[in-house]
Amino acid sequence: MSAPRLPHEHHLHPGHLFDHMPATEAFSATAELMKLLSDPTRLRLFWILCHCEECPANLSALLSMSGPALSHHLKLLRSGGLIQSRREGKEVYYRAADTPCVRALHPMIEEIAELSCLA
């Protein structure tokens, strides 16, 4: 994408940024991901699943929430590609997906949570 002609010329022209700017679709996908993690319950759930694999019954107890509410959050995180599940007999276990996105998100979330507690 070439840099657009800007109406005002300032000392530092940001036009060179256009050579490195991700595609519009990448920003749209990032916004969807941020919306998915904008819910505190989903964020806590995702954080837990980055640290361990767990069944829904234990997750419900850890988060003090009903099974249907937990199921809703798990479905959203799974459809967003942030978590995955596996079945062992009748039991289903959830954990964070092993993707570059999740590997980047986990430390970022921990860092932001720590910084927000210091404010």
MOPAC internal coordinates of N, CA, C and O (Angstrom, degrees):
PM7 1SCF
backbone

  N    0.0000 0     0.00 0     0.00 0    0    0    0
  C    1.4487 1     0.00 0     0.00 0    1    0    0
  C    1.5243 1   107.66 1     0.00 0    2    1    0
  O    1.2310 1   120.24 1   -47.51 1    3    2    1
  N    1.3000 1   117.15 1   132.49 1    3    2    1
  C    1.4538 1   119.52 1   178.80 1    5    3    2
  C    1.5208 1   110.05 1   -89.12 1    6    5    3
  O    1.2310 1   121.42 1   -27.40 1    7    6    5
  N    1.2999 1   114.89 1   152.60 1    7    6    5
  C    1.4636 1   120.95 1  -177.51 1    9    7    6
  C    1.5241 1   109.87 1   -67.29 1   10    9    7
  O    1.2310 1   120.38 1   -44.92 1   11   10    9
  N    1.3244 1   116.87 1   135.08 1   11   10    9
  C    1.4618 1   119.30 1   177.45 1   13   11   10
  C    1.5275 1   110.70 1   -74.34 1   14   13   11
  O    1.2310 1   120.77 1   -23.17 1   15   14   13
  N    1.2751 1   116.14 1   156.83 1   15   14   13
  C    1.4677 1   120.72 1   175.11 1   17   15   14
  C    1.5252 1   106.00 1   -75.86 1   18   17   15
  O    1.2310 1   121.15 1   -55.83 1   19   18   17
  N    1.3327 1   115.41 1   124.17 1   19   18   17
  C    1.4674 1   120.71 1  -177.70 1   21   19   18
  C    1.5147 1   110.55 1   -92.09 1   22   21   19
  O    1.2310 1   120.03 1   -33.79 1   23   22   21
  N    1.3318 1   117.55 1   146.21 1   23   22   21
  C    1.4649 1   120.52 1  -177.75 1   25   23   22
  C    1.5268 1   113.26 1   -70.17 1   26   25   23
  O    1.2310 1   119.61 1   155.04 1   27   26   25
  N    1.3173 1   118.35 1   -24.96 1   27   26   25
  C    1.4635 1   121.54 1  -179.09 1   29   27   26
  C    1.5214 1   109.46 1  -123.28 1   30   29   27
  O    1.2310 1   120.22 1   -44.86 1   31   30   29
  N    1.2886 1   117.19 1   135.14 1   31   30   29
  C    1.4573 1   121.60 1   176.50 1   33   31   30
  C    1.5264 1   107.92 1   -98.91 1   34   33   31
  O    1.2310 1   120.54 1   -59.91 1   35   34   33
  N    1.3227 1   116.57 1   120.09 1   35   34   33
  C    1.4591 1   122.30 1   177.20 1   37   35   34
  C    1.5224 1   107.86 1  -112.85 1   38   37   35
  O    1.2310 1   120.61 1    -4.75 1   39   38   37
  N    1.2868 1   116.43 1   175.25 1   39   38   37
  C    1.4615 1   120.09 1  -177.03 1   41   39   38
  C    1.5261 1   111.88 1   -61.92 1   42   41   39
  O    1.2310 1   120.21 1   137.21 1   43   42   41
  N    1.3215 1   117.21 1   -42.79 1   43   42   41
  C    1.4592 1   120.97 1   179.95 1   45   43   42
  C    1.5185 1   108.74 1  -106.93 1   46   45   43
  O    1.2310 1   120.73 1   -69.24 1   47   46   45
  N    1.2797 1   116.22 1   110.76 1   47   46   45
  C    1.4611 1   121.29 1  -177.36 1   49   47   46
  C    1.5288 1   109.35 1   -88.98 1   50   49   47
  O    1.2310 1   119.80 1   -57.33 1   51   50   49
  N    1.3516 1   117.98 1   122.67 1   51   50   49
  C    1.4705 1   120.16 1  -178.28 1   53   51   50
  C    1.5247 1   113.84 1   -80.56 1   54   53   51
  O    1.2310 1   119.78 1  -172.60 1   55   54   53
  N    1.3083 1   118.02 1     7.40 1   55   54   53
  C    1.4589 1   120.53 1  -176.88 1   57   55   54
  C    1.5101 1   113.77 1   -57.16 1   58   57   55
  O    1.2310 1   119.72 1   147.63 1   59   58   57
  N    1.3358 1   118.13 1   -32.37 1   59   58   57
  C    1.4665 1   120.98 1  -179.83 1   61   59   58
  C    1.5310 1   111.98 1   -64.84 1   62   61   59
  O    1.2310 1   120.38 1   159.87 1   63   62   61
  N    1.3182 1   116.89 1   -20.13 1   63   62   61
  C    1.4608 1   119.98 1   178.13 1   65   63   62
  C    1.5207 1   112.08 1   -63.22 1   66   65   63
  O    1.2310 1   120.31 1   150.09 1   67   66   65
  N    1.3169 1   117.01 1   -29.91 1   67   66   65
  C    1.4589 1   120.75 1  -177.35 1   69   67   66
  C    1.5198 1   112.11 1   -64.00 1   70   69   67
  O    1.2310 1   120.36 1   156.55 1   71   70   69
  N    1.3221 1   116.92 1   -23.45 1   71   70   69
  C    1.4613 1   119.82 1   177.44 1   73   71   70
  C    1.5224 1   111.57 1   -70.42 1   74   73   71
  O    1.2310 1   120.05 1   158.38 1   75   74   73
  N    1.3229 1   117.51 1   -21.62 1   75   74   73
  C    1.4631 1   122.47 1  -175.61 1   77   75   74
  C    1.5280 1   113.67 1  -116.42 1   78   77   75
  O    1.2310 1   120.18 1   176.10 1   79   78   77
  N    1.3175 1   117.26 1    -3.90 1   79   78   77
  C    1.4630 1   120.80 1  -176.03 1   81   79   78
  C    1.5295 1   110.59 1   -71.10 1   82   81   79
  O    1.2310 1   120.60 1   -48.24 1   83   82   81
  N    1.3406 1   116.46 1   131.76 1   83   82   81
  C    1.4765 1   119.39 1   175.30 1   85   83   82
  C    1.5288 1   110.85 1   -61.44 1   86   85   83
  O    1.2310 1   121.34 1   -19.54 1   87   86   85
  N    1.2998 1   115.04 1   160.46 1   87   86   85
  C    1.4653 1   120.98 1   179.38 1   89   87   86
  C    1.5203 1   110.22 1   -64.57 1   90   89   87
  O    1.2310 1   120.84 1   -23.88 1   91   90   89
  N    1.3089 1   116.00 1   156.12 1   91   90   89
  C    1.4610 1   122.15 1   178.57 1   93   91   90
  C    1.5238 1   110.95 1   -54.82 1   94   93   91
  O    1.2310 1   120.30 1   142.12 1   95   94   93
  N    1.3257 1   117.03 1   -37.88 1   95   94   93
  C    1.4671 1   121.25 1  -179.93 1   97   95   94
  C    1.5273 1   111.17 1   -61.99 1   98   97   95
  O    1.2310 1   120.26 1   145.14 1   99   98   97
  N    1.3250 1   117.12 1   -34.86 1   99   98   97
  C    1.4698 1   120.53 1   178.93 1  101   99   98
  C    1.5239 1   110.35 1   -65.74 1  102  101   99
  O    1.2310 1   120.37 1   141.08 1  103  102  101
  N    1.3153 1   116.90 1   -38.92 1  103  102  101
  C    1.4615 1   119.74 1   177.34 1  105  103  102
  C    1.5302 1   110.72 1   -68.24 1  106  105  103
  O    1.2310 1   120.48 1   143.26 1  107  106  105
  N    1.3250 1   116.70 1   -36.74 1  107  106  105
  C    1.4698 1   120.24 1   177.49 1  109  107  106
  C    1.5264 1   110.55 1   -63.96 1  110  109  107
  O    1.2310 1   120.54 1   135.49 1  111  110  109
  N    1.3258 1   116.58 1   -44.51 1  111  110  109
  C    1.4687 1   120.75 1   178.97 1  113  111  110
  C    1.5268 1   110.55 1   -63.91 1  114  113  111
  O    1.2310 1   120.30 1   140.48 1  115  114  113
  N    1.3199 1   117.04 1   -39.52 1  115  114  113
  C    1.4651 1   121.09 1   178.44 1  117  115  114
  C    1.5206 1   110.62 1   -65.19 1  118  117  115
  O    1.2310 1   119.98 1   138.85 1  119  118  117
  N    1.3197 1   117.63 1   -41.15 1  119  118  117
  C    1.4653 1   121.02 1   178.17 1  121  119  118
  C    1.5261 1   110.63 1   -62.54 1  122  121  119
  O    1.2310 1   120.00 1   139.72 1  123  122  121
  N    1.3322 1   117.60 1   -40.28 1  123  122  121
  C    1.4659 1   120.73 1   177.92 1  125  123  122
  C    1.5263 1   110.63 1   -63.73 1  126  125  123
  O    1.2310 1   120.46 1   138.76 1  127  126  125
  N    1.3181 1   116.73 1   -41.24 1  127  126  125
  C    1.4545 1   121.36 1   178.02 1  129  127  126
  C    1.5273 1   110.57 1   -63.05 1  130  129  127
  O    1.2310 1   120.52 1   136.94 1  131  130  129
  N    1.3210 1   116.61 1   -43.06 1  131  130  129
  C    1.4676 1   120.35 1   179.12 1  133  131  130
  C    1.5314 1   111.05 1   -65.45 1  134  133  131
  O    1.2310 1   120.21 1   143.15 1  135  134  133
  N    1.3264 1   117.19 1   -36.85 1  135  134  133
  C    1.4684 1   119.90 1   175.89 1  137  135  134
  C    1.5187 1   110.41 1   -62.48 1  138  137  135
  O    1.2310 1   120.86 1   138.11 1  139  138  137
  N    1.3216 1   115.95 1   -41.89 1  139  138  137
  C    1.4567 1   121.28 1  -179.88 1  141  139  138
  C    1.5256 1   110.78 1   -60.60 1  142  141  139
  O    1.2310 1   120.22 1   140.65 1  143  142  141
  N    1.3115 1   117.19 1   -39.35 1  143  142  141
  C    1.4641 1   121.18 1  -178.34 1  145  143  142
  C    1.5279 1   113.36 1   -93.27 1  146  145  143
  O    1.2310 1   119.89 1  -173.92 1  147  146  145
  N    1.3220 1   117.82 1     6.08 1  147  146  145
  C    1.4599 1   119.93 1  -179.15 1  149  147  146
  C    1.5250 1   112.74 1   -78.31 1  150  149  147
  O    1.2310 1   120.11 1   169.38 1  151  150  149
  N    1.3144 1   117.40 1   -10.62 1  151  150  149
  C    1.4611 1   121.81 1   177.64 1  153  151  150
  C    1.5359 1   108.71 1   -88.03 1  154  153  151
  O    1.2310 1   119.63 1   -56.04 1  155  154  153
  N    1.3438 1   118.30 1   123.96 1  155  154  153
  C    1.4658 1   120.24 1  -177.63 1  157  155  154
  C    1.5268 1   114.05 1   -57.97 1  158  157  155
  O    1.2310 1   119.93 1   143.61 1  159  158  157
  N    1.3161 1   117.75 1   -36.39 1  159  158  157
  C    1.4617 1   120.50 1   179.32 1  161  159  158
  C    1.5169 1   110.82 1   -65.95 1  162  161  159
  O    1.2310 1   120.38 1   135.17 1  163  162  161
  N    1.3352 1   116.88 1   -44.83 1  163  162  161
  C    1.4669 1   120.01 1   178.80 1  165  163  162
  C    1.5231 1   110.70 1   -65.44 1  166  165  163
  O    1.2310 1   120.62 1   143.57 1  167  166  165
  N    1.3116 1   116.43 1   -36.43 1  167  166  165
  C    1.4547 1   120.36 1   178.81 1  169  167  166
  C    1.5236 1   110.60 1   -64.66 1  170  169  167
  O    1.2310 1   120.18 1   135.84 1  171  170  169
  N    1.3272 1   117.27 1   -44.16 1  171  170  169
  C    1.4729 1   121.44 1   176.86 1  173  171  170
  C    1.5298 1   110.41 1   -63.39 1  174  173  171
  O    1.2310 1   120.64 1   135.79 1  175  174  173
  N    1.3134 1   116.38 1   -44.21 1  175  174  173
  C    1.4587 1   121.53 1   179.76 1  177  175  174
  C    1.5311 1   110.10 1   -61.02 1  178  177  175
  O    1.2310 1   120.26 1   133.24 1  179  178  177
  N    1.3073 1   117.12 1   -46.76 1  179  178  177
  C    1.4600 1   121.35 1   178.29 1  181  179  178
  C    1.5255 1   110.30 1   -60.54 1  182  181  179
  O    1.2310 1   120.10 1   136.63 1  183  182  181
  N    1.3279 1   117.41 1   -43.37 1  183  182  181
  C    1.4607 1   121.80 1   179.52 1  185  183  182
  C    1.5271 1   110.53 1   -59.59 1  186  185  183
  O    1.2310 1   120.51 1   133.75 1  187  186  185
  N    1.3273 1   116.64 1   -46.25 1  187  186  185
  C    1.4770 1   120.61 1   178.85 1  189  187  186
  C    1.5227 1   110.16 1   -58.64 1  190  189  187
  O    1.2310 1   121.03 1   134.09 1  191  190  189
  N    1.3377 1   115.63 1   -45.91 1  191  190  189
  C    1.4588 1   119.90 1  -176.06 1  193  191  190
  C    1.5285 1   113.07 1   -73.30 1  194  193  191
  O    1.2310 1   120.32 1   166.44 1  195  194  193
  N    1.3188 1   117.00 1   -13.56 1  195  194  193
  C    1.4689 1   120.07 1   171.34 1  197  195  194
  C    1.5256 1   110.31 1   -75.43 1  198  197  195
  O    1.2310 1   120.81 1   157.95 1  199  198  197
  N    1.3343 1   116.05 1   -22.05 1  199  198  197
  C    1.4614 1   120.92 1  -176.71 1  201  199  198
  C    1.5241 1   113.60 1  -100.00 1  202  201  199
  O    1.2310 1   120.25 1   156.82 1  203  202  201
  N    1.3222 1   117.12 1   -23.18 1  203  202  201
  C    1.4606 1   118.52 1  -177.97 1  205  203  202
  C    1.5216 1   110.62 1  -158.40 1  206  205  203
  O    1.2310 1   121.65 1   -15.17 1  207  206  205
  N    1.3143 1   114.44 1   164.83 1  207  206  205
  C    1.4581 1   121.95 1   172.40 1  209  207  206
  C    1.5254 1   105.86 1   -97.11 1  210  209  207
  O    1.2310 1   120.58 1   -43.38 1  211  210  209
  N    1.3361 1   116.50 1   136.62 1  211  210  209
  C    1.4665 1   117.98 1  -175.55 1  213  211  210
  C    1.5228 1   111.21 1  -149.05 1  214  213  211
  O    1.2310 1   121.55 1   -23.38 1  215  214  213
  N    1.3269 1   114.64 1   156.62 1  215  214  213
  C    1.4690 1   121.12 1   177.68 1  217  215  214
  C    1.5258 1   109.69 1   -89.84 1  218  217  215
  O    1.2310 1   120.14 1   -21.60 1  219  218  217
  N    1.3180 1   117.34 1   158.40 1  219  218  217
  C    1.4625 1   120.93 1  -179.10 1  221  219  218
  C    1.5316 1   114.32 1   -58.44 1  222  221  219
  O    1.2310 1   119.99 1   142.86 1  223  222  221
  N    1.3311 1   117.63 1   -37.14 1  223  222  221
  C    1.4734 1   119.20 1  -179.11 1  225  223  222
  C    1.5248 1   110.61 1   -61.17 1  226  225  223
  O    1.2310 1   120.52 1   135.56 1  227  226  225
  N    1.3220 1   116.61 1   -44.44 1  227  226  225
  C    1.4628 1   119.59 1   179.28 1  229  227  226
  C    1.5260 1   111.80 1   -70.14 1  230  229  227
  O    1.2310 1   120.46 1   143.14 1  231  230  229
  N    1.3231 1   116.72 1   -36.86 1  231  230  229
  C    1.4641 1   119.82 1   177.40 1  233  231  230
  C    1.5181 1   110.81 1   -63.44 1  234  233  231
  O    1.2310 1   120.32 1   138.92 1  235  234  233
  N    1.3347 1   116.99 1   -41.08 1  235  234  233
  C    1.4685 1   121.11 1   177.44 1  237  235  234
  C    1.5256 1   110.48 1   -59.28 1  238  237  235
  O    1.2310 1   120.92 1   136.83 1  239  238  237
  N    1.3267 1   115.85 1   -43.17 1  239  238  237
  C    1.4685 1   120.02 1  -179.77 1  241  239  238
  C    1.5268 1   110.62 1   -67.78 1  242  241  239
  O    1.2310 1   120.20 1   136.52 1  243  242  241
  N    1.3302 1   117.22 1   -43.48 1  243  242  241
  C    1.4625 1   120.85 1  -179.79 1  245  243  242
  C    1.5259 1   112.34 1   -60.99 1  246  245  243
  O    1.2310 1   120.87 1   141.92 1  247  246  245
  N    1.3289 1   115.94 1   -38.08 1  247  246  245
  C    1.4598 1   121.11 1  -176.17 1  249  247  246
  C    1.5212 1   113.29 1   -98.57 1  250  249  247
  O    1.2310 1   120.54 1  -179.20 1  251  250  249
  N    1.3263 1   116.57 1     0.80 1  251  250  249
  C    1.4827 1   121.56 1  -178.58 1  253  251  250
  C    1.5220 1   111.01 1    50.90 1  254  253  251
  O    1.2310 1   120.68 1  -125.43 1  255  254  253
  N    1.3032 1   116.30 1    54.57 1  255  254  253
  C    1.4593 1   119.52 1   179.18 1  257  255  254
  C    1.5213 1   110.90 1  -138.00 1  258  257  255
  O    1.2310 1   121.43 1   -20.36 1  259  258  257
  N    1.3075 1   114.87 1   159.64 1  259  258  257
  C    1.4629 1   120.58 1  -178.44 1  261  259  258
  C    1.5222 1   110.57 1   -71.52 1  262  261  259
  O    1.2310 1   121.69 1   -21.60 1  263  262  261
  N    1.3241 1   114.37 1   158.40 1  263  262  261
  C    1.4547 1   120.53 1   177.08 1  265  263  262
  C    1.5191 1   113.44 1   -57.76 1  266  265  263
  O    1.2310 1   119.47 1   132.39 1  267  266  265
  N    1.3438 1   118.62 1   -47.61 1  267  266  265
  C    1.4628 1   119.50 1   179.42 1  269  267  266
  C    1.5347 1   113.17 1   -61.94 1  270  269  267
  O    1.2310 1   120.42 1   140.83 1  271  270  269
  N    1.3214 1   116.81 1   -39.17 1  271  270  269
  C    1.4745 1   119.36 1   178.61 1  273  271  270
  C    1.5246 1   110.17 1   -65.50 1  274  273  271
  O    1.2310 1   120.49 1   136.13 1  275  274  273
  N    1.3232 1   116.68 1   -43.87 1  275  274  273
  C    1.4565 1   120.91 1   177.97 1  277  275  274
  C    1.5275 1   110.22 1   -61.35 1  278  277  275
  O    1.2310 1   120.47 1   135.67 1  279  278  277
  N    1.3116 1   116.71 1   -44.33 1  279  278  277
  C    1.4562 1   121.80 1  -179.66 1  281  279  278
  C    1.5348 1   111.12 1   -57.65 1  282  281  279
  O    1.2310 1   120.78 1   139.19 1  283  282  281
  N    1.3177 1   116.11 1   -40.81 1  283  282  281
  C    1.4630 1   121.53 1   178.24 1  285  283  282
  C    1.5366 1   110.26 1   -59.70 1  286  285  283
  O    1.2310 1   120.44 1   131.70 1  287  286  285
  N    1.3298 1   116.77 1   -48.30 1  287  286  285
  C    1.4610 1   120.84 1  -179.32 1  289  287  286
  C    1.5225 1   111.74 1   -66.51 1  290  289  287
  O    1.2310 1   120.20 1   138.77 1  291  290  289
  N    1.3210 1   117.23 1   -41.23 1  291  290  289
  C    1.4643 1   120.68 1   177.89 1  293  291  290
  C    1.5295 1   110.82 1   -60.94 1  294  293  291
  O    1.2310 1   120.77 1   138.16 1  295  294  293
  N    1.3226 1   116.14 1   -41.84 1  295  294  293
  C    1.4670 1   120.71 1  -179.92 1  297  295  294
  C    1.5291 1   110.77 1   -61.73 1  298  297  295
  O    1.2310 1   120.28 1   136.64 1  299  298  297
  N    1.3185 1   117.07 1   -43.36 1  299  298  297
  C    1.4604 1   120.19 1  -179.96 1  301  299  298
  C    1.5316 1   111.50 1   -65.59 1  302  301  299
  O    1.2310 1   120.33 1   135.14 1  303  302  301
  N    1.3217 1   116.97 1   -44.86 1  303  302  301
  C    1.4636 1   120.51 1   179.40 1  305  303  302
  C    1.5257 1   111.28 1   -64.21 1  306  305  303
  O    1.2310 1   121.00 1   142.20 1  307  306  305
  N    1.3152 1   115.69 1   -37.80 1  307  306  305
  C    1.4701 1   120.07 1   179.95 1  309  307  306
  C    1.5286 1   110.59 1   -69.67 1  310  309  307
  O    1.2310 1   120.46 1   136.32 1  311  310  309
  N    1.3267 1   116.73 1   -43.68 1  311  310  309
  C    1.4721 1   119.15 1   179.93 1  313  311  310
  C    1.5286 1   110.89 1   -66.71 1  314  313  311
  O    1.2310 1   120.14 1   154.68 1  315  314  313
  N    1.3289 1   117.33 1   -25.32 1  315  314  313
  C    1.4558 1   121.18 1   176.51 1  317  315  314
  C    1.5198 1   113.26 1   -82.97 1  318  317  315
  O    1.2310 1   120.37 1   178.47 1  319  318  317
  N    1.3316 1   116.90 1    -1.53 1  319  318  317
  C    1.4514 1   121.04 1   177.67 1  321  319  318
  C    1.5182 1   114.91 1    78.96 1  322  321  319
  O    1.2310 1   120.52 1  -166.69 1  323  322  321
  N    1.3402 1   116.61 1    13.31 1  323  322  321
  C    1.4602 1   119.54 1  -177.78 1  325  323  322
  C    1.5236 1   113.59 1   -88.55 1  326  325  323
  O    1.2310 1   120.57 1   153.95 1  327  326  325
  N    1.3258 1   116.51 1   -26.05 1  327  326  325
  C    1.4701 1   119.93 1   178.50 1  329  327  326
  C    1.5212 1   108.99 1  -130.62 1  330  329  327
  O    1.2310 1   121.68 1   -16.11 1  331  330  329
  N    1.3237 1   114.39 1   163.89 1  331  330  329
  C    1.4632 1   120.45 1   175.47 1  333  331  330
  C    1.5166 1   108.22 1  -138.02 1  334  333  331
  O    1.2310 1   121.26 1   -15.57 1  335  334  333
  N    1.3063 1   115.19 1   164.43 1  335  334  333
  C    1.4599 1   119.73 1  -178.78 1  337  335  334
  C    1.5151 1   109.58 1  -129.87 1  338  337  335
  O    1.2310 1   122.08 1   -19.63 1  339  338  337
  N    1.3103 1   113.63 1   160.37 1  339  338  337
  C    1.4598 1   120.22 1   172.66 1  341  339  338
  C    1.5153 1   107.00 1  -142.88 1  342  341  339
  O    1.2310 1   121.36 1   -29.93 1  343  342  341
  N    1.3031 1   115.00 1   150.07 1  343  342  341
  C    1.4614 1   121.42 1  -179.41 1  345  343  342
  C    1.5204 1   108.90 1  -106.24 1  346  345  343
  O    1.2310 1   121.47 1   -43.86 1  347  346  345
  N    1.3181 1   114.79 1   136.14 1  347  346  345
  C    1.4609 1   121.67 1   173.93 1  349  347  346
  C    1.5230 1   106.27 1  -130.64 1  350  349  347
  O    1.2310 1   120.74 1   -79.57 1  351  350  349
  N    1.3183 1   116.18 1   100.43 1  351  350  349
  C    1.4594 1   120.47 1  -173.18 1  353  351  350
  C    1.5222 1   109.19 1    65.40 1  354  353  351
  O    1.2310 1   120.75 1    55.20 1  355  354  353
  N    1.3223 1   116.17 1  -124.80 1  355  354  353
  C    1.4717 1   120.38 1   178.58 1  357  355  354
  C    1.5238 1   112.57 1   -89.48 1  358  357  355
  O    1.2310 1   120.39 1   170.76 1  359  358  357
  N    1.3183 1   116.85 1    -9.24 1  359  358  357
  C    1.4690 1   121.00 1  -175.77 1  361  359  358
  C    1.5284 1   111.10 1   -93.20 1  362  361  359
  O    1.2310 1   121.06 1   -37.58 1  363  362  361
  N    1.3300 1   115.58 1   142.42 1  363  362  361
  C    1.4619 1   122.52 1   175.56 1  365  363  362
  C    1.5226 1   107.15 1  -113.04 1  366  365  363
  O    1.2310 1   121.06 1   -42.75 1  367  366  365
  N    1.3144 1   115.58 1   137.25 1  367  366  365
  C    1.4637 1   121.52 1   178.39 1  369  367  366
  C    1.5216 1   109.17 1  -120.66 1  370  369  367
  O    1.2310 1   120.92 1   -38.19 1  371  370  369
  N    1.3195 1   115.84 1   141.81 1  371  370  369
  C    1.4576 1   121.87 1  -179.85 1  373  371  370
  C    1.5149 1   109.63 1  -116.80 1  374  373  371
  O    1.2310 1   121.55 1   -31.03 1  375  374  373
  N    1.3316 1   114.63 1   148.97 1  375  374  373
  C    1.4609 1   121.56 1   174.72 1  377  375  374
  C    1.5238 1   108.00 1  -156.12 1  378  377  375
  O    1.2310 1   121.20 1   -13.60 1  379  378  377
  N    1.3149 1   115.32 1   166.40 1  379  378  377
  C    1.4621 1   119.80 1   177.28 1  381  379  378
  C    1.5231 1   109.20 1   -64.94 1  382  381  379
  O    1.2310 1   120.82 1   -36.72 1  383  382  381
  N    1.2982 1   116.03 1   143.28 1  383  382  381
  C    1.4675 1   120.84 1   177.34 1  385  383  382
  C    1.5277 1   108.92 1   -68.20 1  386  385  383
  O    1.2310 1   120.80 1   -31.52 1  387  386  385
  N    1.2957 1   116.07 1   148.48 1  387  386  385
  C    1.4610 1   121.34 1   178.65 1  389  387  386
  C    1.5264 1   108.13 1   -94.49 1  390  389  387
  O    1.2310 1   121.40 1  -101.11 1  391  390  389
  N    1.3264 1   114.93 1    78.89 1  391  390  389
  C    1.4628 1   121.07 1  -179.22 1  393  391  390
  C    1.5227 1   109.10 1  -129.96 1  394  393  391
  O    1.2310 1   119.98 1   -21.33 1  395  394  393
  N    1.3224 1   117.64 1   158.67 1  395  394  393
  C    1.4671 1   119.61 1   176.55 1  397  395  394
  C    1.5335 1   112.39 1   -57.42 1  398  397  395
  O    1.2310 1   120.77 1   141.86 1  399  398  397
  N    1.3207 1   116.14 1   -38.14 1  399  398  397
  C    1.4715 1   120.44 1   179.52 1  401  399  398
  C    1.5254 1   110.64 1   -60.90 1  402  401  399
  O    1.2310 1   120.00 1   130.79 1  403  402  401
  N    1.3156 1   117.61 1   -49.21 1  403  402  401
  C    1.4738 1   121.49 1  -178.99 1  405  403  402
  C    1.5234 1   110.28 1   -66.10 1  406  405  403
  O    1.2310 1   120.24 1   139.61 1  407  406  405
  N    1.3254 1   117.15 1   -40.39 1  407  406  405
  C    1.4709 1   119.78 1   178.83 1  409  407  406
  C    1.5206 1   111.01 1   -62.59 1  410  409  407
  O    1.2310 1   119.51 1   149.46 1  411  410  409
  N    1.3175 1   118.54 1   -30.54 1  411  410  409
  C    1.4678 1   121.76 1   176.92 1  413  411  410
  C    1.5233 1   111.67 1   -80.74 1  414  413  411
  O    1.2310 1   120.52 1   141.58 1  415  414  413
  N    1.3309 1   116.62 1   -38.42 1  415  414  413
  C    1.4678 1   120.89 1  -177.02 1  417  415  414
  C    1.5219 1   113.04 1   -66.77 1  418  417  415
  O    1.2310 1   120.18 1   138.63 1  419  418  417
  N    1.3174 1   117.25 1   -41.37 1  419  418  417
  C    1.4590 1   120.50 1  -174.21 1  421  419  418
  C    1.5283 1   112.44 1   -56.92 1  422  421  419
  O    1.2310 1   118.50 1   124.99 1  423  422  421
  N    1.3368 1   120.46 1   -55.01 1  423  422  421
  C    1.4690 1   118.58 1   179.19 1  425  423  422
  C    1.5269 1   112.68 1   -66.02 1  426  425  423
  O    1.2310 1   120.46 1   148.60 1  427  426  425
  N    1.3289 1   116.73 1   -31.40 1  427  426  425
  C    1.4556 1   119.87 1   178.56 1  429  427  426
  C    1.5257 1   110.44 1   -63.77 1  430  429  427
  O    1.2310 1   120.30 1   136.18 1  431  430  429
  N    1.3231 1   117.03 1   -43.82 1  431  430  429
  C    1.4645 1   121.44 1   179.49 1  433  431  430
  C    1.5254 1   109.86 1   -63.88 1  434  433  431
  O    1.2310 1   120.21 1   136.95 1  435  434  433
  N    1.3256 1   117.20 1   -43.05 1  435  434  433
  C    1.4624 1   119.40 1   178.98 1  437  435  434
  C    1.5240 1   111.19 1   -62.89 1  438  437  435
  O    1.2310 1   120.12 1   138.73 1  439  438  437
  N    1.3149 1   117.37 1   -41.27 1  439  438  437
  C    1.4637 1   121.66 1   179.66 1  441  439  438
  C    1.5278 1   111.13 1   -64.97 1  442  441  439
  O    1.2310 1   120.50 1   134.10 1  443  442  441
  N    1.3130 1   116.65 1   -45.90 1  443  442  441
  C    1.4759 1   120.05 1  -179.43 1  445  443  442
  C    1.5202 1   110.37 1   -65.47 1  446  445  443
  O    1.2310 1   120.04 1   139.84 1  447  446  445
  N    1.3318 1   117.54 1   -40.16 1  447  446  445
  C    1.4638 1   120.65 1   178.24 1  449  447  446
  C    1.5258 1   110.27 1   -61.97 1  450  449  447
  O    1.2310 1   120.48 1   138.82 1  451  450  449
  N    1.3146 1   116.68 1   -41.18 1  451  450  449
  C    1.4661 1   119.59 1   179.12 1  453  451  450
  C    1.5219 1   110.47 1   -67.10 1  454  453  451
  O    1.2310 1   119.92 1   137.38 1  455  454  453
  N    1.3100 1   117.76 1   -42.62 1  455  454  453
  C    1.4589 1   120.77 1   179.80 1  457  455  454
  C    1.5241 1   112.21 1   -65.39 1  458  457  455
  O    1.2310 1   120.54 1   141.98 1  459  458  457
  N    1.3350 1   116.57 1   -38.02 1  459  458  457
  C    1.4656 1   119.77 1  -179.44 1  461  459  458
  C    1.5177 1   111.44 1   -69.54 1  462  461  459
  O    1.2310 1   120.18 1   153.62 1  463  462  461
  N    1.3366 1   117.26 1   -26.38 1  463  462  461
  C    1.4659 1   120.77 1   177.50 1  465  463  462
  C    1.5224 1   110.91 1   -76.12 1  466  465  463
  O    1.2310 1   120.19 1   156.65 1  467  466  465
  N    1.3265 1   117.25 1   -23.35 1  467  466  465
  C    1.4526 1   120.82 1  -178.99 1  469  467  466
  C    1.5210 1   112.10 1   -83.61 1  470  469  467
  O    1.2310 1   120.68 1   162.51 1  471  470  469
  N    1.3177 1   116.30 1   -17.49 1  471  470  469
  C    1.4730 1   120.33 1  -175.71 1  473  471  470
  C    1.5144 1   111.65 1   -70.33 1  474  473  471
  O    1.2310 1   120.10 1   180.00 1  475  474  473

